[in-house]
Amino acid sequence: RDLMICVGDKEIHIKQGDITAETSDAIVNPANSQLLHGGGAALAIARKGGRVIDEQSHNLIRRIGEVPVSKAVMTDAGELPCKFVIHTVGPVWHGGNNGEAELLAGCYRNSLQLAMEHGIRSVAFPSISTGVYSYPLKQAAEIAVRTVRTFIKEHPEAFEDVMWVLFDDRTKQAYDEAISCAETL
């Protein structure tokens, strides 16, 4: 069952599925700083999106050097059903005392800010940094939900639809719990 939370008159949804099948205006890619699409969601996005994503990613890196942790950049979506891919670099978990929480929150804030600046009205997120970067899932879900909820409250007219599309039961359950707790705030 998909869960949602209301923020004013906006709904934030959580569902299990394949983010590469989403028809949102933009999907978010949990990227590395070189925009190399080596595994997980990044690899799936690059494979389904085709050459356009790789070519534009390589051009971005040639121009800017690398994408700093928590920052966001955008490419076209190639053959994906969405229009754009927002690439954000999540923090690697090093125990929680190295600014990881603020960096992870920055991934969500900066992705939404970039989307807003480009008139993107719907965005689908995966769970950022909880794969090979080893961010504890419960903490990551709480940060993600809190950050997106705050951004939507601050910019209520910016988006029509914001959601998480999560790959497995365990991840969806963590986000369901985070969104259930957020509803009581």
C-alpha positions in Angstrom: 0.0 0.0 0.0 1.3 3.4 -0.9 1.5 6.0 1.9 1.4 9.7 1.7 1.6 12.8 3.9 -0.1 16.1 3.4 1.8 19.3 3.5 -0.8 22.0 3.2 -2.7 21.1 0.1 0.2 19.0 -1.3 0.7 15.3 -1.0 4.0 13.5 -0.7 3.8 9.9 -1.7 5.8 6.8 -1.0 5.6 3.7 -3.1 7.6 0.6 -4.0 8.7 0.3 -7.6 11.2 1.0 -10.3 12.2 4.7 -10.4 13.3 4.3 -14.0 9.6 3.7 -15.0 8.4 6.9 -13.4 6.7 9.6 -15.5 7.4 12.5 -13.2 9.0 15.5 -14.8 12.3 14.5 -13.1 13.8 11.5 -11.3 16.7 11.8 -8.9 19.8 9.8 -9.4 21.9 9.0 -6.4 25.2 9.7 -8.2 28.9 9.7 -7.4 31.0 12.8 -7.7 32.2 11.8 -11.2 28.7 10.9 -12.4 29.9 7.4 -13.3 26.9 5.1 -13.3 28.5 2.1 -11.7 25.8 0.3 -9.8 22.4 0.3 -8.2 19.9 3.0 -9.2 22.5 5.0 -11.0 23.3 2.1 -13.3 19.7 1.3 -13.9 18.9 5.0 -14.8 21.9 5.2 -17.2 21.1 1.9 -18.9 17.4 2.7 -19.4 18.1 6.3 -20.3 20.6 5.4 -23.0 23.6 7.4 -24.3 22.2 10.9 -23.7 22.6 10.6 -19.9 26.2 9.3 -20.2 27.1 11.9 -22.8 25.6 14.8 -20.9 27.1 13.6 -17.6 30.6 13.4 -19.2 30.2 16.9 -20.6 29.2 18.2 -17.2 32.2 16.6 -15.5 34.5 18.0 -18.2 33.1 21.5 -17.5 32.9 21.5 -13.7 35.4 18.8 -12.6 33.2 16.9 -10.2 29.9 17.3 -8.3 30.5 18.0 -4.6 28.6 16.0 -2.0 25.1 17.2 -1.5 25.0 19.3 -4.7 22.7 18.6 -7.6 23.1 18.8 -11.4 20.7 17.9 -14.2 20.7 16.2 -17.5 18.1 15.2 -20.0 16.5 11.8 -19.4 17.2 10.2 -22.8 14.9 7.3 -23.3 13.4 7.3 -19.8 9.7 8.2 -19.5 10.6 11.3 -17.4 12.0 14.5 -18.9 15.1 15.1 -16.7 17.5 13.4 -14.4 18.7 15.3 -11.3 22.0 13.8 -10.2 22.9 14.4 -6.5 25.9 13.1 -4.6 25.0 11.6 -1.3 27.4 11.3 1.7 29.2 8.1 2.5 28.4 7.0 6.1 31.4 7.4 8.4 29.6 7.0 11.7 27.5 10.1 11.8 29.9 12.6 13.3 31.2 13.9 10.0 28.3 16.1 8.9 26.5 13.3 7.1 23.0 14.3 8.2 23.4 17.9 6.9 25.0 16.6 3.7 22.1 14.1 3.1 19.5 16.8 3.8 21.4 19.0 1.3 20.9 16.3 -1.4 17.1 16.6 -1.1 17.1 20.4 -0.7 19.4 21.0 -3.6 17.6 18.6 -5.9 14.3 20.3 -5.1 15.9 23.8 -5.5 17.3 22.8 -8.9 13.9 21.4 -10.0 12.1 24.5 -8.8 14.6 26.8 -10.7 13.8 24.9 -13.9 10.1 24.8 -13.5 10.0 21.1 -12.9 6.6 20.4 -11.2 7.0 16.7 -10.2 10.0 14.8 -8.8 10.6 11.2 -7.8 13.4 10.3 -5.4 15.0 7.1 -4.5 16.6 6.5 -1.1 19.8 8.4 -1.3 23.0 7.1 0.3 21.5 3.9 1.7 23.0 1.5 -0.7 26.8 1.2 -1.2 27.3 4.5 0.8 25.9 2.6 3.9 23.8 5.4 5.4 21.6 3.8 8.1 18.2 3.4 6.5 16.0 4.6 9.4 18.0 7.7 9.9 18.2 8.4 6.1 14.4 8.1 5.8 13.8 10.4 8.7 16.2 13.1 7.2 14.7 12.7 3.8 11.0 13.0 4.9 11.8 16.0 7.2 13.8 17.8 4.6 11.3 17.4 1.8 8.4 18.3 4.0 10.1 21.5 5.1 11.0 22.5 1.6 7.4 21.9 0.4 6.1 24.0 3.3 8.5 26.8 2.4 7.6 26.6 -1.4 4.0 25.4 -1.5 3.4 26.5 -5.1 6.6 25.0 -6.6 5.5 21.4 -7.0 2.4 19.4 -8.0 3.9 16.0 -7.0 6.8 14.8 -5.0 7.3 11.1 -4.2 9.7 8.4 -3.2 9.9 5.4 -5.4 11.7 2.7 -3.4 13.1 -0.5 -4.7 12.4 -3.0 -1.9 10.1 -3.8 1.0 12.7 -3.0 3.7 13.4 0.5 2.3 9.7 1.2 1.8 8.9 0.2 5.4 11.6 2.6 6.7 10.1 5.5 4.7 6.5 4.5 5.7 7.6 4.7 9.3 9.3 8.0 8.8 6.3 9.5 7.0 3.9 8.2 9.7 6.0 9.9 12.4 6.2 13.1 10.4 2.4 13.3 10.3 2.2 13.7 14.0 4.6 16.7 14.0 
